[in-house]
Amino acid sequence: MNEKPLRQPSGEHRFRDTPAQRLRRDAHVANLVEVMVQITGPVIIVAHSAGVMTTVQWAQWHDADVRGALLAPSV
């Protein structure tokens, strides 16, 4: 969990996962928590594939000023 999110110029955040973290939901949720506590102001979440499950899991236990979410599961 020491991995730092990559800050994109447009304000996006992305993660560098280690191989051990790639399939661990709790590691992904912990990464999302780390990013969300750094953000001041409203958030729009865009997630796909496993990011959808991460976002849903995070939302069950955490609160933030989320104004919208686009969740697109892979098909």
Buried (B, 14 or more C-beta within 10 A) or exposed (E): EEBEBEEEEEEEBEBEBEEEBEEEEEBBBBBBBBBBEEEEEEBEBEBEEBBBBBBEBBBEEEEBEBEEBEBEEEE
